[in-house]
Amino acid sequence: MLIDYFLYFVMGGFAGLFAGMLGLGGGILIVPGLVILFAHLHIAPEFIMHMAAGTSLSIMVMTSSMAAFSHYRLGTVRLDIVRGMLPGILLGVVAGAVVAYFMDSSALMLLLAIFLLIVSIVMFKNSFNGKVVARNMPSNILMNSVSWVIGLFSGMLGIGSGSLTIPFLSRFGVPMNQSASVSASCTFFVALVGSASFILTGWGNASGLAYSTGYVYWPAFIMVSIASMVFAPLGAVLSKRMPGAILKRIFSLFLFFVVIKMLV
């Protein structure tokens, strides 16, 4: 049991470190990490991905709230964008949690692996691009549609909105610090609604895992949350000392190897 807690802490440290460096939610690392670790906890295979997604969203309630508050104090939050994206994202999160409930765990894991593989390839490719040219913000219809899709994937896979929100806003010339602040703000509400949805849809499940409520496993929640919040500030410091392009390449390669580990 102690070694499990140690591994949760190590995983949370990596998630917090990369979240602080790149402004992404830790879910993109926490979910595959939990999938790998939960496989050794005698959890029924059909519940592994659901437990990983629900626990990840609960963890992000803690981590994203701190990030969002920090951005708010710095005055970098674009509240106009948050207000424009939030309704679609929240509707998508609820829809995603419901879809996940009816999906097989192995199908969800395959979908997550494909999603992470695409993210790693796109991030690696974009690390060689020059500066983004400013464009007008999208129409309300496009904003709501994209927001719903972002929420849908977040709710199904237990990830934050940053891996999709930041690239989307960057295409329209929104500065990185503002994109990260919008992502952190939206991720807090994604995590809040998403974790509640996974607790409700998983209520009374037959996973047989002690210290869990619905699809949230509390020991992992505690250890990963603590480590993420400890190491995220260190990641922010490192981000100022290393070129952003190098950080993205390191992260994309690391993510690629995580995908390989999930699939083999």
Contacts in CASP RR format, 6 or more apart in sequence:
PFRMAT RR
TARGET T0000
AUTHOR 0000-0000-0000
METHOD contacts of the structure
MODEL  1
MLIDYFLYFVMGGFAGLFAGMLGLGGGILIVPGLVILFAHLHIAPEFIMH
MAAGTSLSIMVMTSSMAAFSHYRLGTVRLDIVRGMLPGILLGVVAGAVVA
YFMDSSALMLLLAIFLLIVSIVMFKNSFNGKVVARNMPSNILMNSVSWVI
GLFSGMLGIGSGSLTIPFLSRFGVPMNQSASVSASCTFFVALVGSASFIL
TGWGNASGLAYSTGYVYWPAFIMVSIASMVFAPLGAVLSKRMPGAILKRI
FSLFLFFVVIKMLV
4 37 0 8 1.000
4 40 0 8 1.000
4 41 0 8 1.000
4 219 0 8 1.000
5 219 0 8 1.000
5 223 0 8 1.000
7 37 0 8 1.000
8 37 0 8 1.000
8 219 0 8 1.000
8 220 0 8 1.000
8 223 0 8 1.000
8 224 0 8 1.000
8 227 0 8 1.000
9 223 0 8 1.000
9 224 0 8 1.000
9 226 0 8 1.000
9 227 0 8 1.000
10 227 0 8 1.000
11 29 0 8 1.000
11 30 0 8 1.000
11 33 0 8 1.000
11 34 0 8 1.000
11 37 0 8 1.000
11 224 0 8 1.000
11 227 0 8 1.000
12 29 0 8 1.000
12 30 0 8 1.000
12 223 0 8 1.000
12 224 0 8 1.000
12 227 0 8 1.000
12 228 0 8 1.000
12 231 0 8 1.000
13 227 0 8 1.000
13 228 0 8 1.000
13 230 0 8 1.000
13 231 0 8 1.000
14 29 0 8 1.000
14 231 0 8 1.000
15 25 0 8 1.000
15 26 0 8 1.000
15 27 0 8 1.000
15 29 0 8 1.000
15 30 0 8 1.000
15 224 0 8 1.000
15 227 0 8 1.000
15 228 0 8 1.000
15 231 0 8 1.000
16 26 0 8 1.000
16 63 0 8 1.000
16 227 0 8 1.000
16 228 0 8 1.000
16 229 0 8 1.000
16 231 0 8 1.000
16 232 0 8 1.000
16 235 0 8 1.000
17 231 0 8 1.000
17 232 0 8 1.000
17 234 0 8 1.000
17 235 0 8 1.000
17 238 0 8 1.000
18 24 0 8 1.000
18 26 0 8 1.000
18 29 0 8 1.000
18 235 0 8 1.000
18 251 0 8 1.000
18 254 0 8 1.000
19 25 0 8 1.000
19 26 0 8 1.000
19 63 0 8 1.000
19 67 0 8 1.000
19 228 0 8 1.000
19 232 0 8 1.000
19 235 0 8 1.000
20 232 0 8 1.000
20 233 0 8 1.000
20 234 0 8 1.000
20 235 0 8 1.000
20 236 0 8 1.000
20 238 0 8 1.000
20 239 0 8 1.000
21 235 0 8 1.000
21 236 0 8 1.000
21 238 0 8 1.000
21 239 0 8 1.000
21 242 0 8 1.000
21 247 0 8 1.000
21 251 0 8 1.000
22 239 0 8 1.000
22 247 0 8 1.000
22 248 0 8 1.000
22 251 0 8 1.000
23 67 0 8 1.000
23 162 0 8 1.000
23 166 0 8 1.000
23 180 0 8 1.000
23 183 0 8 1.000
23 184 0 8 1.000
24 160 0 8 1.000
24 162 0 8 1.000
24 163 0 8 1.000
24 166 0 8 1.000
24 183 0 8 1.000
25 60 0 8 1.000
25 63 0 8 1.000
25 64 0 8 1.000
25 67 0 8 1.000
25 159 0 8 1.000
25 160 0 8 1.000
25 162 0 8 1.000
25 163 0 8 1.000
25 183 0 8 1.000
25 184 0 8 1.000
25 187 0 8 1.000
26 56 0 8 1.000
26 59 0 8 1.000
26 60 0 8 1.000
26 63 0 8 1.000
26 159 0 8 1.000
26 160 0 8 1.000
26 228 0 8 1.000
27 56 0 8 1.000
27 59 0 8 1.000
27 60 0 8 1.000
27 158 0 8 1.000
27 159 0 8 1.000
27 160 0 8 1.000
28 116 0 8 1.000
28 119 0 8 1.000
28 159 0 8 1.000
28 160 0 8 1.000
28 163 0 8 1.000
28 255 0 8 1.000
29 255 0 8 1.000
29 258 0 8 1.000
30 52 0 8 1.000
30 55 0 8 1.000
30 56 0 8 1.000
30 59 0 8 1.000
30 60 0 8 1.000
30 224 0 8 1.000
30 228 0 8 1.000
31 52 0 8 1.000
31 53 0 8 1.000
31 56 0 8 1.000
31 112 0 8 1.000
31 157 0 8 1.000
31 158 0 8 1.000
31 159 0 8 1.000
32 52 0 8 1.000
32 112 0 8 1.000
32 113 0 8 1.000
32 116 0 8 1.000
32 258 0 8 1.000
32 259 0 8 1.000
32 261 0 8 1.000
32 262 0 8 1.000
33 52 0 8 1.000
33 258 0 8 1.000
34 51 0 8 1.000
34 52 0 8 1.000
34 55 0 8 1.000
34 56 0 8 1.000
34 220 0 8 1.000
35 48 0 8 1.000
35 49 0 8 1.000
35 52 0 8 1.000
35 109 0 8 1.000
35 112 0 8 1.000
35 262 0 8 1.000
36 261 0 8 1.000
36 262 0 8 1.000
37 220 0 8 1.000
38 48 0 8 1.000
38 51 0 8 1.000
38 52 0 8 1.000
38 217 0 8 1.000
39 48 0 8 1.000
41 209 0 8 1.000
43 51 0 8 1.000
43 207 0 8 1.000
43 208 0 8 1.000
43 209 0 8 1.000
44 206 0 8 1.000
44 207 0 8 1.000
44 208 0 8 1.000
45 105 0 8 1.000
45 106 0 8 1.000
46 104 0 8 1.000
46 105 0 8 1.000
47 105 0 8 1.000
47 205 0 8 1.000
47 206 0 8 1.000
47 207 0 8 1.000
47 209 0 8 1.000
47 215 0 8 1.000
48 105 0 8 1.000
48 109 0 8 1.000
49 100 0 8 1.000
49 105 0 8 1.000
49 106 0 8 1.000
49 108 0 8 1.000
49 109 0 8 1.000
49 112 0 8 1.000
50 100 0 8 1.000
50 101 0 8 1.000
50 105 0 8 1.000
50 108 0 8 1.000
50 198 0 8 1.000
50 202 0 8 1.000
50 205 0 8 1.000
50 215 0 8 1.000
51 207 0 8 1.000
51 209 0 8 1.000
51 212 0 8 1.000
51 215 0 8 1.000
51 216 0 8 1.000
51 217 0 8 1.000
52 158 0 8 1.000
53 100 0 8 1.000
53 108 0 8 1.000
53 155 0 8 1.000
53 156 0 8 1.000
53 157 0 8 1.000
53 158 0 8 1.000
53 198 0 8 1.000
53 215 0 8 1.000
54 158 0 8 1.000
54 194 0 8 1.000
54 195 0 8 1.000
54 198 0 8 1.000
54 199 0 8 1.000
54 215 0 8 1.000
54 216 0 8 1.000
55 215 0 8 1.000
55 216 0 8 1.000
55 217 0 8 1.000
55 220 0 8 1.000
55 221 0 8 1.000
55 224 0 8 1.000
56 158 0 8 1.000
56 159 0 8 1.000
57 155 0 8 1.000
57 158 0 8 1.000
57 160 0 8 1.000
57 190 0 8 1.000
57 191 0 8 1.000
57 194 0 8 1.000
57 195 0 8 1.000
57 198 0 8 1.000
58 191 0 8 1.000
58 195 0 8 1.000
58 198 0 8 1.000
58 216 0 8 1.000
58 221 0 8 1.000
59 191 0 8 1.000
59 220 0 8 1.000
59 221 0 8 1.000
59 224 0 8 1.000
59 225 0 8 1.000
59 228 0 8 1.000
60 160 0 8 1.000
60 187 0 8 1.000
60 188 0 8 1.000
60 190 0 8 1.000
60 191 0 8 1.000
60 195 0 8 1.000
61 188 0 8 1.000
61 191 0 8 1.000
61 192 0 8 1.000
61 195 0 8 1.000
62 225 0 8 1.000
62 228 0 8 1.000
62 229 0 8 1.000
63 225 0 8 1.000
63 228 0 8 1.000
63 229 0 8 1.000
63 232 0 8 1.000
64 160 0 8 1.000
64 184 0 8 1.000
64 187 0 8 1.000
64 188 0 8 1.000
64 190 0 8 1.000
64 191 0 8 1.000
65 188 0 8 1.000
66 229 0 8 1.000
66 232 0 8 1.000
67 184 0 8 1.000
67 187 0 8 1.000
67 188 0 8 1.000
67 232 0 8 1.000
68 77 0 8 1.000
68 181 0 8 1.000
68 184 0 8 1.000
68 185 0 8 1.000
68 187 0 8 1.000
68 188 0 8 1.000
70 184 0 8 1.000
71 77 0 8 1.000
71 180 0 8 1.000
71 181 0 8 1.000
71 184 0 8 1.000
71 185 0 8 1.000
72 181 0 8 1.000
72 185 0 8 1.000
74 181 0 8 1.000
75 181 0 8 1.000
76 177 0 8 1.000
76 178 0 8 1.000
76 180 0 8 1.000
76 181 0 8 1.000
77 178 0 8 1.000
77 181 0 8 1.000
77 182 0 8 1.000
77 185 0 8 1.000
78 174 0 8 1.000
78 178 0 8 1.000
78 181 0 8 1.000
78 182 0 8 1.000
81 137 0 8 1.000
81 169 0 8 1.000
81 174 0 8 1.000
81 178 0 8 1.000
81 182 0 8 1.000
82 182 0 8 1.000
82 185 0 8 1.000
82 186 0 8 1.000
84 140 0 8 1.000
84 143 0 8 1.000
84 144 0 8 1.000
84 147 0 8 1.000
85 143 0 8 1.000
85 147 0 8 1.000
85 150 0 8 1.000
85 165 0 8 1.000
85 182 0 8 1.000
85 186 0 8 1.000
86 147 0 8 1.000
86 186 0 8 1.000
86 189 0 8 1.000
87 144 0 8 1.000
87 147 0 8 1.000
88 144 0 8 1.000
88 147 0 8 1.000
88 148 0 8 1.000
88 151 0 8 1.000
89 147 0 8 1.000
89 148 0 8 1.000
89 150 0 8 1.000
89 151 0 8 1.000
89 154 0 8 1.000
89 161 0 8 1.000
89 186 0 8 1.000
89 189 0 8 1.000
89 190 0 8 1.000
90 151 0 8 1.000
90 189 0 8 1.000
90 190 0 8 1.000
90 193 0 8 1.000
91 148 0 8 1.000
91 151 0 8 1.000
92 147 0 8 1.000
92 148 0 8 1.000
92 149 0 8 1.000
92 150 0 8 1.000
92 151 0 8 1.000
92 152 0 8 1.000
92 154 0 8 1.000
92 155 0 8 1.000
93 151 0 8 1.000
93 152 0 8 1.000
93 154 0 8 1.000
93 155 0 8 1.000
93 190 0 8 1.000
93 193 0 8 1.000
93 194 0 8 1.000
93 197 0 8 1.000
94 155 0 8 1.000
94 193 0 8 1.000
94 194 0 8 1.000
94 197 0 8 1.000
95 148 0 8 1.000
95 151 0 8 1.000
95 152 0 8 1.000
95 155 0 8 1.000
96 151 0 8 1.000
96 152 0 8 1.000
96 153 0 8 1.000
96 154 0 8 1.000
96 155 0 8 1.000
96 156 0 8 1.000
97 155 0 8 1.000
97 156 0 8 1.000
97 194 0 8 1.000
97 197 0 8 1.000
97 198 0 8 1.000
97 201 0 8 1.000
98 197 0 8 1.000
98 201 0 8 1.000
99 152 0 8 1.000
99 156 0 8 1.000
100 108 0 8 1.000
100 155 0 8 1.000
100 156 0 8 1.000
100 157 0 8 1.000
100 198 0 8 1.000
100 201 0 8 1.000
101 201 0 8 1.000
101 202 0 8 1.000
103 156 0 8 1.000
108 156 0 8 1.000
108 157 0 8 1.000
109 262 0 8 1.000
111 156 0 8 1.000
111 157 0 8 1.000
112 157 0 8 1.000
112 262 0 8 1.000
113 259 0 8 1.000
113 262 0 8 1.000
113 263 0 8 1.000
115 153 0 8 1.000
115 157 0 8 1.000
115 159 0 8 1.000
116 255 0 8 1.000
116 258 0 8 1.000
116 259 0 8 1.000
116 262 0 8 1.000
117 256 0 8 1.000
117 259 0 8 1.000
119 163 0 8 1.000
119 252 0 8 1.000
119 255 0 8 1.000
120 252 0 8 1.000
120 253 0 8 1.000
120 255 0 8 1.000
120 256 0 8 1.000
120 259 0 8 1.000
121 252 0 8 1.000
121 256 0 8 1.000
122 167 0 8 1.000
123 248 0 8 1.000
123 251 0 8 1.000
123 252 0 8 1.000
123 255 0 8 1.000
124 248 0 8 1.000
124 249 0 8 1.000
124 252 0 8 1.000
124 253 0 8 1.000
126 167 0 8 1.000
126 248 0 8 1.000
127 244 0 8 1.000
127 245 0 8 1.000
127 246 0 8 1.000
127 248 0 8 1.000
127 249 0 8 1.000
127 252 0 8 1.000
128 245 0 8 1.000
132 170 0 8 1.000
132 171 0 8 1.000
132 173 0 8 1.000
133 173 0 8 1.000
134 172 0 8 1.000
134 173 0 8 1.000
135 171 0 8 1.000
135 172 0 8 1.000
135 173 0 8 1.000
136 172 0 8 1.000
137 143 0 8 1.000
137 172 0 8 1.000
138 146 0 8 1.000
138 172 0 8 1.000
146 168 0 8 1.000
149 164 0 8 1.000
150 161 0 8 1.000
150 164 0 8 1.000
150 165 0 8 1.000
150 168 0 8 1.000
150 186 0 8 1.000
151 161 0 8 1.000
151 190 0 8 1.000
153 159 0 8 1.000
153 164 0 8 1.000
154 160 0 8 1.000
154 161 0 8 1.000
154 164 0 8 1.000
154 187 0 8 1.000
154 190 0 8 1.000
154 194 0 8 1.000
155 190 0 8 1.000
155 194 0 8 1.000
155 197 0 8 1.000
158 194 0 8 1.000
160 183 0 8 1.000
160 187 0 8 1.000
160 190 0 8 1.000
160 191 0 8 1.000
161 183 0 8 1.000
161 186 0 8 1.000
161 187 0 8 1.000
161 190 0 8 1.000
162 180 0 8 1.000
162 183 0 8 1.000
162 186 0 8 1.000
162 187 0 8 1.000
165 179 0 8 1.000
165 182 0 8 1.000
165 183 0 8 1.000
165 186 0 8 1.000
166 176 0 8 1.000
166 179 0 8 1.000
166 180 0 8 1.000
166 183 0 8 1.000
169 178 0 8 1.000
169 179 0 8 1.000
169 182 0 8 1.000
169 183 0 8 1.000
170 176 0 8 1.000
170 179 0 8 1.000
174 182 0 8 1.000
195 216 0 8 1.000
198 214 0 8 1.000
198 215 0 8 1.000
198 216 0 8 1.000
199 213 0 8 1.000
199 214 0 8 1.000
199 215 0 8 1.000
199 216 0 8 1.000
200 214 0 8 1.000
201 214 0 8 1.000
201 215 0 8 1.000
202 214 0 8 1.000
202 215 0 8 1.000
203 213 0 8 1.000
203 214 0 8 1.000
204 214 0 8 1.000
205 214 0 8 1.000
205 215 0 8 1.000
207 215 0 8 1.000
209 217 0 8 1.000
211 217 0 8 1.000
211 218 0 8 1.000
211 219 0 8 1.000
212 218 0 8 1.000
238 247 0 8 1.000
239 247 0 8 1.000
END
